[in-house]
Amino acid sequence: MLKPWWRSKTIWANVGMALVAVGTEFLALVEFIPPEQQFIARLSVTAFIAVGNVILRTVTYEAIGR
């Protein structure tokens, strides 16, 4: 059985993670994050996104519809 796309945890998690990633870039622009810590911040966000996607894929059982 297909579920509506808006009930997909994977989609909403990716939307949230994209906002966090974009936010991290904006924080770097306004120098909220010291330059020497920006690489670690970006790396952490990337790792968080990757791990989050793997976890969500392992708990997803239903396909989504249109």
N, C-alpha and C positions, 0 to 999 in steps of 0.2 A: 504494500500500500504506500502511495506517495503522500508525503506531508507537504504543506505549503512552505515555500522558501523562507518565509519570515519566522518559522518555527525551528530553523536550523541553528543549533548552537555554534557550529563551525563558521557559518556566515557571520553571525553577530560577533564572535570572538575575533575573526579577521578584521571586521570593521573597527572594533575597539583597538586592536593591535596596530592597525594602520594609523589611527588617530594618535596613539602613543608614539609611534615612530615619527610621524610628522611633528608632533609636539616636541620631541627630542631635538629635532633639527632647528625648530624655532628657538628653543632654549639656548642652543649653541649660538644662534645669531645674536641674541641679546646678551650674550656672555654671562648667562646665569650659571652655566657649567664652566668651570675654569678650563682653559685650553688643554692642559695636560690630562684632564679627566674625560674629555669628549670622546676619545677613542673607546675607552672602557664603557662609557654610557651607550654608545652606538652598538658595540659588541654585545652588551647585556640585553638591549632591546631585541637585537637580531636573534640571540639565543632563546630568549623568552618566547618570541614568535614561533620559532622552529619547534621548541618543546611543546608549546600549546597546541600547535597543529597536529603533532604526532599523537598527543593524548586525546584530542577530540576525534581523530580518525579511528582510534581504537575503541571508542565508546559509541560510535555512530552505527546504527543498525538500519535506519530507514533512508530510502532515497527521497530526494525532494522533487517536487513537480514545479510547474510554471505558475 
